[in-house]
């Protein structure tokens, strides 16, 4: 039996690949974009350990893979949802690029000290 999205007021069915998230595709993409924004701020403000950096990259990659599985699973997607998914992938790619730049700056700062 399909579950409904856990977001307040949302009655949309959760795709099987997002069952562990308990979110519909729309709310999953919104949450993923918000997480990227929060992690981007963390990466620029805090000197994180290598373990934390690896943890962040793994989490982002896993959620991106999950989004790809859902988007290509054959469920019907409106043009608006397709655009949102593509925008979320762009957000993930930009996050990774910014994260790598921040990590590079941190490594350079460690060497200079």
TIVO-2410 file (N, C-alpha, C; in nm, 3 decimals):
# residues 113
REC num residu      c1      c2      c3 atome chaine
REC   1      X   0.083  -0.118   0.000     N      A
REC   1      X   0.000   0.000   0.000    CA      A
REC   1      X   0.088   0.125   0.000     C      A
REC   2      X   0.056   0.219  -0.086     N      A
REC   2      X   0.134   0.342  -0.099    CA      A
REC   2      X   0.102   0.438   0.015     C      A
REC   3      X   0.206   0.502   0.065     N      A
REC   3      X   0.190   0.599   0.173    CA      A
REC   3      X   0.176   0.738   0.117     C      A
REC   4      X   0.119   0.827   0.196     N      A
REC   4      X   0.109   0.967   0.157    CA      A
REC   4      X   0.229   1.043   0.210     C      A
REC   5      X   0.258   1.154   0.146     N      A
REC   5      X   0.370   1.241   0.183    CA      A
REC   5      X   0.353   1.289   0.327     C      A
REC   6      X   0.466   1.297   0.397     N      A
REC   6      X   0.462   1.341   0.536    CA      A
REC   6      X   0.466   1.493   0.552     C      A
REC   7      X   0.481   1.567   0.442     N      A
REC   7      X   0.481   1.713   0.449    CA      A
REC   7      X   0.342   1.762   0.490     C      A
REC   8      X   0.340   1.861   0.574     N      A
REC   8      X   0.214   1.914   0.626    CA      A
REC   8      X   0.120   1.955   0.513     C      A
REC   9      X   0.001   1.898   0.514     N      A
REC   9      X  -0.102   1.933   0.418    CA      A
REC   9      X  -0.093   1.864   0.284     C      A
REC  10      X   0.011   1.786   0.260     N      A
REC  10      X   0.029   1.720   0.130    CA      A
REC  10      X  -0.036   1.583   0.133     C      A
REC  11      X  -0.115   1.554   0.033     N      A
REC  11      X  -0.184   1.426   0.022    CA      A
REC  11      X  -0.130   1.341  -0.093     C      A
REC  12      X  -0.019   1.384  -0.152     N      A
REC  12      X   0.038   1.315  -0.267    CA      A
REC  12      X   0.099   1.182  -0.224     C      A
REC  13      X   0.088   1.083  -0.310     N      A
REC  13      X   0.145   0.951  -0.284    CA      A
REC  13      X   0.297   0.956  -0.296     C      A
REC  14      X   0.363   0.884  -0.209     N      A
REC  14      X   0.508   0.876  -0.209    CA      A
REC  14      X   0.553   0.767  -0.306     C      A
REC  15      X   0.641   0.799  -0.403     N      A
REC  15      X   0.692   0.695  -0.493    CA      A
REC  15      X   0.770   0.591  -0.413     C      A
REC  16      X   0.769   0.466  -0.458     N      A
REC  16      X   0.838   0.358  -0.384    CA      A
REC  16      X   0.984   0.389  -0.352     C      A
REC  17      X   1.056   0.453  -0.444     N      A
REC  17      X   1.197   0.483  -0.421    CA      A
REC  17      X   1.218   0.591  -0.314     C      A
REC  18      X   1.113   0.664  -0.278     N      A
REC  18      X   1.124   0.767  -0.176    CA      A
REC  18      X   1.055   0.727  -0.046     C      A
REC  19      X   1.018   0.600  -0.034     N      A
REC  19      X   0.948   0.553   0.086    CA      A
REC  19      X   1.029   0.580   0.213     C      A
REC  20      X   1.160   0.564   0.206     N      A
REC  20      X   1.244   0.587   0.324    CA      A
REC  20      X   1.245   0.734   0.364     C      A
REC  21      X   1.219   0.823   0.270     N      A
REC  21      X   1.215   0.967   0.297    CA      A
REC  21      X   1.077   1.012   0.342     C      A
REC  22      X   0.973   0.934   0.310     N      A
REC  22      X   0.833   0.968   0.339    CA      A
REC  22      X   0.792   1.101   0.278     C      A
REC  23      X   0.847   1.132   0.161     N      A
REC  23      X   0.815   1.256   0.092    CA      A
REC  23      X   0.777   1.228  -0.052     C      A
REC  24      X   0.684   1.309  -0.104     N      A
REC  24      X   0.653   1.301  -0.246    CA      A
REC  24      X   0.770   1.362  -0.322     C      A
REC  25      X   0.768   1.349  -0.452     N      A
REC  25      X   0.879   1.397  -0.534    CA      A
REC  25      X   0.898   1.548  -0.520     C      A
REC  26      X   0.790   1.623  -0.519     N      A
REC  26      X   0.801   1.769  -0.505    CA      A
REC  26      X   0.868   1.806  -0.373     C      A
REC  27      X   0.820   1.751  -0.264     N      A
REC  27      X   0.876   1.786  -0.133    CA      A
REC  27      X   1.018   1.730  -0.115     C      A
REC  28      X   1.048   1.620  -0.181     N      A
REC  28      X   1.185   1.567  -0.177    CA      A
REC  28      X   1.281   1.665  -0.245     C      A
REC  29      X   1.241   1.718  -0.361     N      A
REC  29      X   1.328   1.813  -0.431    CA      A
REC  29      X   1.343   1.942  -0.351     C      A
REC  30      X   1.236   1.988  -0.291     N      A
REC  30      X   1.244   2.109  -0.208    CA      A
REC  30      X   1.339   2.086  -0.090     C      A
REC  31      X   1.324   1.973  -0.023     N      A
REC  31      X   1.410   1.942   0.092    CA      A
REC  31      X   1.555   1.929   0.050     C      A
REC  32      X   1.578   1.867  -0.064     N      A
REC  32      X   1.714   1.849  -0.114    CA      A
REC  32      X   1.779   1.984  -0.146     C      A
REC  33      X   1.705   2.073  -0.208     N      A
REC  33      X   1.758   2.206  -0.237    CA      A
REC  33      X   1.785   2.286  -0.109     C      A
REC  34      X   1.697   2.273  -0.011     N      A
REC  34      X   1.720   2.341   0.118    CA      A
REC  34      X   1.842   2.284   0.188     C      A
REC  35      X   1.859   2.153   0.184     N      A
REC  35      X   1.976   2.089   0.245    CA      A
REC  35      X   2.104   2.138   0.177     C      A
REC  36      X   2.102   2.148   0.045     N      A
REC  36      X   2.220   2.196  -0.027    CA      A
REC  36      X   2.255   2.338   0.014     C      A
REC  37      X   2.154   2.423   0.029     N      A
REC  37      X   2.179   2.561   0.070    CA      A
REC  37      X   2.240   2.565   0.210     C      A
REC  38      X   2.187   2.485   0.300     N      A
REC  38      X   2.239   2.481   0.437    CA      A
REC  38      X   2.381   2.426   0.440     C      A
REC  39      X   2.406   2.320   0.364     N      A
REC  39      X   2.540   2.260   0.359    CA      A
REC  39      X   2.640   2.354   0.291     C      A
REC  40      X   2.595   2.430   0.193     N      A
REC  40      X   2.683   2.527   0.127    CA      A
REC  40      X   2.728   2.633   0.227     C      A
REC  41      X   2.633   2.679   0.309     N      A
REC  41      X   2.669   2.776   0.413    CA      A
REC  41      X   2.767   2.715   0.512     C      A
REC  42      X   2.742   2.591   0.550     N      A
REC  42      X   2.832   2.522   0.644    CA      A
REC  42      X   2.972   2.508   0.585     C      A
REC  43      X   2.979   2.475   0.459     N      A
REC  43      X   3.109   2.454   0.394    CA      A
REC  43      X   3.189   2.583   0.384     C      A
REC  44      X   3.122   2.695   0.366     N      A
REC  44      X   3.195   2.821   0.353    CA      A
REC  44      X   3.230   2.885   0.486     C      A
REC  45      X   3.154   2.855   0.591     N      A
REC  45      X   3.175   2.919   0.719    CA      A
REC  45      X   3.259   2.838   0.817     C      A
REC  46      X   3.256   2.707   0.801     N      A
REC  46      X   3.319   2.620   0.900    CA      A
REC  46      X   3.430   2.539   0.833     C      A
REC  47      X   3.540   2.525   0.904     N      A
REC  47      X   3.646   2.437   0.857    CA      A
REC  47      X   3.610   2.297   0.908     C      A
REC  48      X   3.554   2.216   0.820     N      A
REC  48      X   3.508   2.083   0.858    CA      A
REC  48      X   3.622   1.982   0.846     C      A
REC  49      X   3.608   1.876   0.920     N      A
REC  49      X   3.707   1.769   0.914    CA      A
REC  49      X   3.692   1.693   0.782     C      A
REC  50      X   3.793   1.619   0.749     N      A
REC  50      X   3.784   1.538   0.626    CA      A
REC  50      X   3.670   1.438   0.635     C      A
REC  51      X   3.648   1.384   0.755     N      A
REC  51      X   3.539   1.288   0.774    CA      A
REC  51      X   3.404   1.353   0.747     C      A
REC  52      X   3.385   1.475   0.798     N      A
REC  52      X   3.259   1.547   0.777    CA      A
REC  52      X   3.242   1.580   0.629     C      A
REC  53      X   3.348   1.622   0.563     N      A
REC  53      X   3.340   1.649   0.419    CA      A
REC  53      X   3.301   1.525   0.342     C      A
REC  54      X   3.361   1.411   0.376     N      A
REC  54      X   3.328   1.286   0.308    CA      A
REC  54      X   3.182   1.247   0.335     C      A
REC  55      X   3.138   1.269   0.458     N      A
REC  55      X   2.999   1.239   0.495    CA      A
REC  55      X   2.902   1.325   0.415     C      A
REC  56      X   2.932   1.452   0.401     N      A
REC  56      X   2.846   1.543   0.324    CA      A
REC  56      X   2.839   1.501   0.178     C      A
REC  57      X   2.953   1.473   0.118     N      A
REC  57      X   2.955   1.433  -0.023    CA      A
REC  57      X   2.881   1.302  -0.046     C      A
REC  58      X   2.895   1.208   0.046     N      A
REC  58      X   2.825   1.080   0.033    CA      A
REC  58      X   2.674   1.101   0.042     C      A
REC  59      X   2.631   1.181   0.138     N      A
REC  59      X   2.487   1.206   0.154    CA      A
REC  59      X   2.428   1.274   0.031     C      A
REC  60      X   2.499   1.372  -0.022     N      A
REC  60      X   2.450   1.443  -0.141    CA      A
REC  60      X   2.446   1.348  -0.261     C      A
REC  61      X   2.548   1.267  -0.277     N      A
REC  61      X   2.551   1.172  -0.389    CA      A
REC  61      X   2.439   1.070  -0.377     C      A
REC  62      X   2.415   1.019  -0.258     N      A
REC  62      X   2.308   0.920  -0.239    CA      A
REC  62      X   2.171   0.980  -0.270     C      A
REC  63      X   2.148   1.102  -0.226     N      A
REC  63      X   2.019   1.165  -0.253    CA      A
REC  63      X   2.004   1.200  -0.401     C      A
REC  64      X   2.113   1.237  -0.466     N      A
REC  64      X   2.109   1.261  -0.610    CA      A
REC  64      X   2.079   1.134  -0.687     C      A
REC  65      X   2.138   1.024  -0.645     N      A
REC  65      X   2.110   0.895  -0.709    CA      A
REC  65      X   1.965   0.855  -0.688     C      A
REC  66      X   1.914   0.881  -0.569     N      A
REC  66      X   1.774   0.850  -0.539    CA      A
REC  66      X   1.682   0.932  -0.629     C      A
REC  67      X   1.714   1.059  -0.647     N      A
REC  67      X   1.636   1.145  -0.736    CA      A
REC  67      X   1.640   1.093  -0.879     C      A
REC  68      X   1.756   1.049  -0.924     N      A
REC  68      X   1.768   0.996  -1.060    CA      A
REC  68      X   1.684   0.869  -1.076     C      A
REC  69      X   1.686   0.782  -0.975     N      A
REC  69      X   1.605   0.659  -0.982    CA      A
REC  69      X   1.457   0.691  -0.993     C      A
REC  70      X   1.410   0.785  -0.913     N      A
REC  70      X   1.268   0.822  -0.915    CA      A
REC  70      X   1.233   0.887  -1.049     C      A
REC  71      X   1.318   0.978  -1.094     N      A
REC  71      X   1.289   1.052  -1.218    CA      A
REC  71      X   1.286   0.961  -1.340     C      A
REC  72      X   1.361   0.853  -1.336     N      A
REC  72      X   1.367   0.763  -1.452    CA      A
REC  72      X   1.291   0.632  -1.428     C      A
REC  73      X   1.207   0.629  -1.326     N      A
REC  73      X   1.137   0.506  -1.291    CA      A
REC  73      X   1.014   0.478  -1.378     C      A
REC  74      X   0.974   0.575  -1.457     N      A
REC  74      X   0.860   0.553  -1.544    CA      A
REC  74      X   0.731   0.614  -1.490     C      A
REC  75      X   0.737   0.680  -1.375     N      A
REC  75      X   0.616   0.746  -1.325    CA      A
REC  75      X   0.586   0.867  -1.413     C      A
REC  76      X   0.459   0.900  -1.421     N      A
REC  76      X   0.419   1.016  -1.502    CA      A
REC  76      X   0.464   1.143  -1.434     C      A
REC  77      X   0.534   1.228  -1.509     N      A
REC  77      X   0.582   1.355  -1.456    CA      A
REC  77      X   0.531   1.468  -1.544     C      A
REC  78      X   0.479   1.570  -1.481     N      A
REC  78      X   0.437   1.688  -1.557    CA      A
REC  78      X   0.561   1.763  -1.605     C      A
REC  79      X   0.542   1.851  -1.700     N      A
REC  79      X   0.655   1.931  -1.748    CA      A
REC  79      X   0.713   2.016  -1.635     C      A
REC  80      X   0.625   2.067  -1.547     N      A
REC  80      X   0.672   2.146  -1.433    CA      A
REC  80      X   0.759   2.063  -1.340     C      A
REC  81      X   0.720   1.937  -1.317     N      A
REC  81      X   0.798   1.850  -1.229    CA      A
REC  81      X   0.930   1.813  -1.295     C      A
REC  82      X   0.929   1.791  -1.424     N      A
REC  82      X   1.054   1.763  -1.495    CA      A
REC  82      X   1.150   1.882  -1.482     C      A
REC  83      X   1.096   2.002  -1.496     N      A
REC  83      X   1.179   2.123  -1.482    CA      A
REC  83      X   1.234   2.133  -1.340     C      A
REC  84      X   1.152   2.102  -1.240     N      A
REC  84      X   1.197   2.107  -1.101    CA      A
REC  84      X   1.308   2.006  -1.076     C      A
REC  85      X   1.293   1.887  -1.132     N      A
REC  85      X   1.395   1.782  -1.115    CA      A
REC  85      X   1.526   1.827  -1.179     C      A
REC  86      X   1.518   1.881  -1.300     N      A
REC  86      X   1.639   1.930  -1.366    CA      A
REC  86      X   1.704   2.043  -1.287     C      A
REC  87      X   1.622   2.131  -1.232     N      A
REC  87      X   1.674   2.240  -1.150    CA      A
REC  87      X   1.742   2.185  -1.024     C      A
REC  88      X   1.685   2.080  -0.967     N      A
REC  88      X   1.744   2.020  -0.848    CA      A
REC  88      X   1.878   1.955  -0.882     C      A
REC  89      X   1.887   1.891  -0.998     N      A
REC  89      X   2.016   1.836  -1.040    CA      A
REC  89      X   2.119   1.947  -1.060     C      A
REC  90      X   2.077   2.058  -1.115     N      A
REC  90      X   2.166   2.172  -1.132    CA      A
REC  90      X   2.212   2.223  -0.995     C      A
REC  91      X   2.121   2.228  -0.900     N      A
REC  91      X   2.156   2.268  -0.764    CA      A
REC  91      X   2.261   2.173  -0.706     C      A
REC  92      X   2.243   2.043  -0.727     N      A
REC  92      X   2.339   1.944  -0.676    CA      A
REC  92      X   2.476   1.962  -0.742     C      A
REC  93      X   2.477   1.985  -0.872     N      A
REC  93      X   2.604   2.004  -0.942    CA      A
REC  93      X   2.674   2.132  -0.895     C      A
REC  94      X   2.598   2.240  -0.880     N      A
REC  94      X   2.656   2.365  -0.831    CA      A
REC  94      X   2.706   2.349  -0.688     C      A
REC  95      X   2.631   2.276  -0.606     N      A
REC  95      X   2.675   2.252  -0.469    CA      A
REC  95      X   2.810   2.180  -0.469     C      A
REC  96      X   2.819   2.076  -0.549     N      A
REC  96      X   2.944   1.999  -0.553    CA      A
REC  96      X   3.061   2.086  -0.597     C      A
REC  97      X   3.038   2.168  -0.697     N      A
REC  97      X   3.143   2.258  -0.746    CA      A
REC  97      X   3.185   2.357  -0.637     C      A
REC  98      X   3.088   2.418  -0.571     N      A
REC  98      X   3.118   2.513  -0.462    CA      A
REC  98      X   3.184   2.443  -0.345     C      A
REC  99      X   3.139   2.323  -0.315     N      A
REC  99      X   3.197   2.246  -0.204    CA      A
REC  99      X   3.343   2.213  -0.232     C      A
REC 100      X   3.371   2.170  -0.354     N      A
REC 100      X   3.509   2.138  -0.391    CA      A
REC 100      X   3.598   2.263  -0.383     C      A
REC 101      X   3.545   2.377  -0.426     N      A
REC 101      X   3.620   2.503  -0.418    CA      A
REC 101      X   3.649   2.540  -0.273     C      A
REC 102      X   3.549   2.526  -0.187     N      A
REC 102      X   3.567   2.558  -0.044    CA      A
REC 102      X   3.669   2.464   0.019     C      A
REC 103      X   3.662   2.336  -0.015     N      A
REC 103      X   3.757   2.239   0.039    CA      A
REC 103      X   3.898   2.270  -0.008     C      A
REC 104      X   3.911   2.314  -0.132     N      A
REC 104      X   4.041   2.351  -0.185    CA      A
REC 104      X   4.098   2.472  -0.112     C      A
REC 105      X   4.013   2.571  -0.086     N      A
REC 105      X   4.058   2.689  -0.010    CA      A
REC 105      X   4.101   2.651   0.131     C      A
REC 106      X   4.025   2.559   0.193     N      A
REC 106      X   4.061   2.515   0.328    CA      A
REC 106      X   4.195   2.444   0.329     C      A
REC 107      X   4.218   2.360   0.228     N      A
REC 107      X   4.345   2.288   0.218    CA      A
REC 107      X   4.461   2.385   0.197     C      A
REC 108      X   4.439   2.486   0.114     N      A
REC 108      X   4.543   2.588   0.089    CA      A
REC 108      X   4.572   2.666   0.219     C      A
REC 109      X   4.466   2.699   0.292     N      A
REC 109      X   4.485   2.773   0.417    CA      A
REC 109      X   4.563   2.691   0.519     C      A
REC 110      X   4.540   2.561   0.521     N      A
REC 110      X   4.613   2.474   0.614    CA      A
REC 110      X   4.762   2.469   0.579     C      A
REC 111      X   4.791   2.467   0.450     N      A
REC 111      X   4.930   2.460   0.404    CA      A
REC 111      X   5.002   2.590   0.436     C      A
REC 112      X   4.935   2.703   0.416     N      A
REC 112      X   4.995   2.835   0.439    CA      A
REC 112      X   5.030   2.854   0.586     C      A
REC 113      X   4.946   2.803   0.672     N      A
REC 113      X   4.970   2.819   0.816    CA      A
REC 113      X   5.086   2.738   0.854     C      A
***
